[in-house]
């Protein structure tokens, strides 16, 4: 069996958290872009 040291485990959790936050940040950023694009089209229509 391979022994997993607490250090490597912590690093794995840290990278998983970073990926999780990065994913959510990208999703929020895309939603904001879509929202602003919709707002721009509304302004140009007026």
Backbone as a ProteinNet text record, in pm:
[ID]
protein_1_A
[PRIMARY]
XXXXXXXXXXXXXXXXXXXXXXXXXXXXXXXXXXXXXXXXXXXXXX
[TERTIARY]
83.9	0	87.1	36.4	111	64.8	162.1	127.4	115.1	5.6	-13.6	19.6	120.2	158.8	57.8	37.8	-57.1	-25.4	104.7	143.7	85.9	106.2	56.3	-96.7	-158.6	-304.2	-353.7	-286.2	-323.7	-309.1	-199.9	-178.5	-289.4	-327.9	-434.7	-564.4	-599.2	-720.9	-711.7	-592.3	-573	-596.5	-541.1	-559	-703.9	-768.6	-909.8	-993.5	-964.1	-1037.1	-1011.9	-885.8	-852.3	-928.2	-933	-1005.6	-1154.4	-1209.2	-1350.6	-1383.6	-1300.8	-1326.3	-1307.3	-1205.2	-1179.3	-1297.3	-1353.8	-1467.8	-1586.2	-1615.7	-1729	-1705.4	-1580.2	-1548.2	-1571.5	-1530.1	-1550.8	-1699	-1777.5	-1921.5	-1985.5	-1946.3	-2001.9	-1960.6	-1835.4	-1785	-1862.2	-1888.2	-1963.7	-2105.9	-2166.4	-2302.5	-2305.6	-2204.1	-2196.9	-2181.1	-2094.9	-2074.8	-2205.4	-2279.3	-2406.6	-2504.4	-2506.9	-2597.9	-2566.2	-2437.1	-2398.4	-2426.2	-2406.2	-2431.7	-2580.1	-2665.3	-2809.4	-2845.7	-2780.3	-2806.5	-2764.7	-2652.3	-2604	-2703.1	-2753.6	-2848.6	-2975.5	-3017.1	-3136.3	-3112.8	-2994.3	-2964.4	-2959.6	-2904.9	-2894.3	-3031.9	-3122.1	-3256.2	-3334.8	-3313.3	-3390.3	-3360
-120.8	0	125.5	228.8	355	443.7	486.4	575.3	718.6	782.4	922.1	1012.4	1094.7	1185.5	1299.5	1353.1	1463.6	1583	1602	1716.3	1702.8	1586.9	1568.3	1572.1	1517.6	1519.8	1663.7	1745	1885.7	1956.6	1926.5	1989.4	1949.7	1822.2	1775.5	1850.2	1859.9	1931.8	2077.7	2136.3	2276.9	2298.7	2209.2	2223.7	2197.4	2103.1	2076.6	2200.2	2264.4	2385.7	2495.9	2509.5	2613.9	2590.7	2464.9	2432.9	2462	2426.9	2449.5	2598.3	2681.1	2825.5	2882.8	2834.3	2882.7	2851.9	2731	2691.5	2784.4	2808.8	2895	3038.3	3084.2	3219.9	3233.2	3131.6	3135.1	3134.7	3053.7	3048.1	3183.8	3247.5	3378.6	3482.4	3474.2	3569.3	3555.9	3430.7	3408.3	3460.6	3440	3489	3641.7	3706.5	3852.7	3900.4	3834.1	3872.4	3862.2	3754.5	3734.6	3845.2	3877.1	3980.6	4115.4	4151.1	4280.2	4283.8	4171.8	4167.1	4190.6	4130.5	4146.6	4293.8	4353.8	4494.9	4583.7	4550.3	4630.7	4623.1	4504	4490.6	4569.7	4571.4	4647.8	4796.4	4843.8	4985.9	5022.5	4934.4	4966.3	4961.4	4878.7	4869.1	4997.9	5065	5185.8	5300
0	0	0	-60.5	-64.9	49.2	129.1	240.5	189.1	222.4	180.6	298.5	280.6	388.8	398.5	517.9	536.2	446.5	419.1	336.3	195.6	133.5	-2.7	-3.1	102.2	110.9	118.1	197.9	210.7	76.6	6.5	-124.8	-221.6	-216.7	-306.4	-276.4	-148.2	-110	-152	-136.2	-171.1	-320.4	-402.9	-547.8	-587.2	-518.2	-547.5	-516.2	-402.5	-365.1	-466.7	-508	-605.2	-735.8	-780	-903.3	-885.7	-768.1	-738.9	-746.7	-679.1	-680.4	-820.2	-891.7	-1027.8	-1119	-1102.9	-1184.7	-1158.7	-1029.7	-995.9	-1040.7	-1030.2	-1074	-1223.9	-1300	-1445.2	-1479.1	-1406.5	-1431.8	-1404.8	-1293.8	-1259.2	-1363.2	-1408.4	-1507.5	-1638.6	-1680.2	-1803.6	-1788.9	-1672.5	-1649.1	-1656.5	-1597.9	-1602.4	-1746.2	-1822.3	-1962.4	-2040	-2019.2	-2088.2	-2048.6	-1918.4	-1868.1	-1930.9	-1936.4	-1993.1	-2143.5	-2210.7	-2354	-2380	-2296.1	-2310	-2286.7	-2184.8	-2154.8	-2270.7	-2333.1	-2446	-2561.8	-2589.7	-2700.4	-2668.8	-2541.8	-2503.9	-2528.6	-2492	-2509.1	-2657.4	-2739.4	-2882.3	-2948	-2895	-2954	-2933.3	-2818.6	-2785.4	-2880.6
[MASK]
++++++++++++++++++++++++++++++++++++++++++++++

